[in-house]
Every structure is written in C-alpha cells, then in structure tokens.
Amino acid sequence: MSIRVGVSLAGWQFPGQDPESLFEYAAQCEALGLDSIWLSERLAGPGPFLEPLAAIAMMAARTRTLKFGMSVVVLPARNPVVLAREVATIDFLSGGRLLPAFGLGTDDAREQEATGVPKSERAGRTDEAMGLLRRLWTEDHVTHQGRYFHVTDVTVRPRPSFAHRAVWFGGRSEPALRRVGRLADGWLAAGVTADEVREAVPMIQRYTEEAGRAIEDDHYGVILPYYITDDRAAALARYAPGIGRLRPDVPVEQYTAIGTARDCAGLMERYVEAGASKFVLRSVCPPEEMFTQLELLAEGVVERVEAYV
C-alpha cells in the first residue's frame, strides 16, 4: 500500500493578490517532494476562491512532476461534455498529472440558485454525468439520451490517461459511500475521524462488490486541516471555531492535524491504521506562514507518514 501526502488550498490563502504566490507555492511543493496540490471549488459565498481547473492548468504549466487534484469539483453544476474535454485537455498537456475528484456540492442555497440546479436533482445529475464522463473518456462517437443530458455522436480526444481507473468521489453519508461504491475508483472525504474511516472503508468495499466493481486498497483518502505548532492549545483556540463548522457534532481535535510535527504524524498514522492511505492537508495558518508551514510539513511529517506501513 502506497501512502501519499498532498496539500490543499481552500481559497486564496496568501498575503496580497500576486499570482506569483500560487506559482511559487507549487514550485516549493514540487521541490520538497509533496505528492500533489488540490484545489477546492466554491461557487457562491464570500471569500477569494480560484476556479480549480483554470488554476490547475496554470500551475501544471510551471511544474514537471507535481500532481494536481480537485477537492472537489461540483459535478451536478457542470455540463459533462464541456467538463470531459476540459479535464482531458489538462491531463494530456500536463503529462497525466491530473487527479479528478467530484462531489455534489455544499448545501448552501446560494450555490444551488447560482447554478440553476436544485438540491433534489443533484444526486441524479451526478450519477448520470459520471456515467457519461466515463464513456466520453473511453469511447468514440458517444450517443446518450438521458434524463438530464442529451448527446449525439460526440468524441473527446485526446483521452486522459486516468480514463479507466482514477476518478474519486467525496462525501461521508451513507448515500455518498454507496455512490463511491457504484461510480468511483477512490474515496476522498473531509471532516471524518479515523474511527469513521474504519467504518466507511468496509461499507464502500461492500457496495463495490454489490456493483460488480472493485476499488484498490490504497484509494481511500482524507482531507485534514493542519497547522504545525508547539502551542497546540492556542492554535486550537484560534482555529477550532471555524473548522468546527464542518462537523459541529464532533470535536475538531479528532479530525485536525494541529500540534507538533509528531502530533500531526501520529494522528495521520491512526488514519492509516483505519484504512486511509492518501492525505490532503489543508493549512489553517495565517497567510504569512504558508511557505514555512509547507517546509515544516515536508521535513517533520511527510517522510515519517509515507514510510509508515
């Protein structure tokens, strides 16, 4: 089982608005040996958020080995033919370094209004779009007449390198886990504890078996907020209220890597023991500490966790 650690940008987390900050961050990730950078998608609400596919394309053009993921793209808000070609193009031009991951989106009514997709249609659109994406990435002359999408004799080339075995889905609810089993090649969840991962992995495996499919053992991952600091109590006091909005029912200490490098690595090792092997760490530090935190992560956490078996 291969363990890999990447980092996530939930929004624009750098001081000021100089685009070079993003490119320098990507270059440092590559130089430090990080596996990947993942970008979140937010379609409504406050805060500076980059459109993930456009930003990934720009970073890919300035790097050579670093991989890039979507954590996650809101699939029901996208036209699958346009998305299929966008994703295939980025993967082709980057030399196969794209890690596609999809989800249904947030429960923010503003997002549903802005995209014109009501909550009641999200699951159905996602299921149909994913099936169509698979066909567009693997077949020529695709024709599809579904409930939401209609396509006649469409071919998407060049094809992406991941076409058969590398599409991930998020979510932690029972319907979300069932969707992973039916449609995805991997699971990447946010706001889950190690105990919840231990329960979810066999559930997903059961759903994949029921669907006549399989997911590789090292295709289970988690997104964790992180902050490496010697003053864990102060960091939790400062950042726990914001992080806790994701899971008000669970203490944030159970799903955040906040503390010394040893603390953070120890938490991640508990996730490995529970069945996770892919980690996407989202820094919650002040903007001026982004690059320092990246160095601390690479030096004190990544090597230890990736060697943990």
BELJO-V118029 format. One line per field, one symbol per residue. ss: DSSP state (H for helix, E for strand, L for the rest). psi: psi as a letter, one per 20 degrees, with the letter a starting at -180 (. if undefined). burial: b if it has 9 or more other C-alpha atoms within 8 Angstrom, else e. A space follows every 10 residues. Layout:
# BELJO-V118029
ss = ???
psi = ???
burial = ???
This chain:
# BELJO-V118029
ss = LLLEEEEEEL LLLLLLLLLH HHHHHHHHHH HHLLLEEEEL LLLLLLLLLL LHHHHHHHHH HLLLLLEEEE LLEEHHHLLH HHHHHHHHHH HHHLLLLEEL EEELLLLLHH HHHHHLLLHH HHHHHHHHHH HHHHHHHHLL LEEEELLLLE EEEELLLLLL LLLLLLLEEL LLLHHHHHHH HHHLLEEEEE LLLHHHHHHH HHHHHHHHHH LLLLLLLLLE EEEEEEEELL LHHHHHHHHH HHHHLLLLLL LHHHLEEEEL HHHHHHHHHH HHHHLLLEEE EEELLLHHHH HHHHHHHHHH HHHHHHLLL
psi = pppqpaqqoi bojqpalohh gghhgghhgg hijqgrpppq ppirrrqopq pggghggghh ijrhhprprp mrpngiiqph gggghgghgg gghikkjpnp pqrirrjohh ghghijoqhi iggghggghg hhggghiiqq lpppnahhqp polppoqqqq hjhhklpqqa qirghghhgg hhhrirpoqq kqrhhhghhh ghgghghhgh jkaqpqhklp rqppqqooqi mgghgghgig gghihhmiip phhikpmpbr hggghgghhh hghiiqippo popkrqhijg hghgghgghi gggggiio.
burial = eebbbbbbbb bebbeeeeee bbbebbbbbb eeebbbbbbb beeeeeeebb ebbebbbebb eebeebbbbb bbbbbbeeeb eebbbbbbbb bbebebbbbb bbbbeeeeee bbbeeebeee ebbebbbbbb bbbbbbbbeb ebbbeeeebb beebbbeebb eebeebbbbb bbeeebbbbb bbbbbbbbbb bbbbeebbeb bebbbbbbbe eebbbeebbb bbbbbbbbbe ebeebbeebb eebbeebeee bbeebbbbbb bbbbbebbbb bbebbbbbbb bbbebeeeeb bebbbbbbeb bbbbbbeee
